[in-house]
Amino acid sequence: ATKNHRSRHIPRPIRDEVMLRDGQQCTFVGHNGRRCNSTHNLQIDHIKPWALGGANDATNLRVLCAAHNRHQARKTFGNRVPTSEQRSASSPELMIRPKWPT
């Protein structure tokens, strides 16, 4: 019997697709209507969190800088961290390292 195991791993082609789609820039839009212009410490964020059943497909993923990824996590989960989200938003495993020069 095979296990149906969900993985947090986002395949490189999907990560690249999301980075290119989002212009290699944080997609967070503040209350003032302005988009964050950060191009550093970019991470792939699940719009519907992975811990809540969100998929690893491009339609559920976006690019956020580390600060805005943490902000969204606090907004969604408060100060508690779900058991399936043990790694911090700034964990090196979650950092996006583009193949192209920056």
C-alpha positions in Angstrom: 0.0 0.0 0.0 1.3 3.5 -0.8 1.0 6.4 1.5 -0.7 9.6 0.4 1.8 11.9 2.1 1.5 15.7 1.7 4.8 17.4 1.2 5.7 21.0 1.8 8.2 20.8 -1.0 7.4 23.0 -3.9 9.0 21.7 -7.1 11.6 24.1 -8.7 9.6 24.6 -11.9 6.6 25.8 -9.9 8.8 28.1 -7.7 10.4 29.6 -10.8 7.0 30.1 -12.4 5.7 32.0 -9.3 8.9 34.1 -9.1 8.7 35.1 -12.7 4.9 35.7 -12.5 5.3 38.0 -9.5 8.3 39.9 -11.0 10.9 38.6 -8.6 9.4 41.0 -6.0 7.3 40.9 -2.8 3.6 41.0 -3.7 2.4 42.4 -0.4 0.1 45.4 -0.8 -0.2 47.7 2.2 -3.2 49.7 3.4 -2.0 52.6 1.3 -2.4 50.5 -1.8 1.3 50.3 -2.6 3.1 47.1 -3.3 6.2 46.3 -1.3 9.2 46.8 -3.6 11.5 44.4 -1.8 13.5 42.0 -4.0 15.6 40.6 -1.1 14.9 37.6 1.2 12.1 36.5 -1.0 10.0 33.5 0.0 7.2 31.5 -1.6 4.0 31.9 0.5 0.9 29.8 0.4 -2.2 32.0 0.0 -4.3 29.3 1.7 -1.7 28.1 4.2 -0.2 24.6 3.7 -1.1 23.8 7.4 -4.7 24.5 6.6 -4.8 22.3 3.5 -3.4 24.8 0.9 -2.0 23.3 -2.3 1.5 23.6 -3.7 0.3 24.8 -7.1 1.1 28.2 -8.6 -2.5 29.5 -8.2 -2.1 29.2 -4.4 1.4 30.6 -4.2 2.9 34.1 -4.1 6.2 35.8 -3.5 6.6 37.6 -0.2 9.7 39.1 1.5 10.6 37.5 4.8 9.0 40.3 6.8 5.7 40.2 5.0 5.6 36.4 5.1 6.0 36.6 9.0 3.3 39.3 9.0 0.9 37.1 7.1 1.7 34.1 9.3 1.0 36.2 12.5 -2.2 37.5 10.9 -3.4 34.0 10.1 -2.1 32.1 13.1 -1.5 34.7 15.8 1.3 33.9 18.1 0.7 30.1 18.0 2.5 28.1 15.4 0.6 25.1 14.0 2.4 21.8 14.5 2.8 21.4 10.7 4.5 24.8 10.5 7.4 24.2 13.0 10.0 26.0 10.8 10.1 29.8 11.1 9.2 31.9 8.1 12.9 33.0 8.0 14.2 29.4 7.9 17.0 29.0 5.3 15.1 26.0 3.8 12.3 28.3 2.8 14.4 31.0 1.2 14.2 31.3 -2.6 17.5 31.2 -4.3 16.9 32.1 -7.9 19.0 30.5 -10.6 19.4 33.8 -12.4 21.7 36.6 -11.3 20.1 39.2 -9.1 
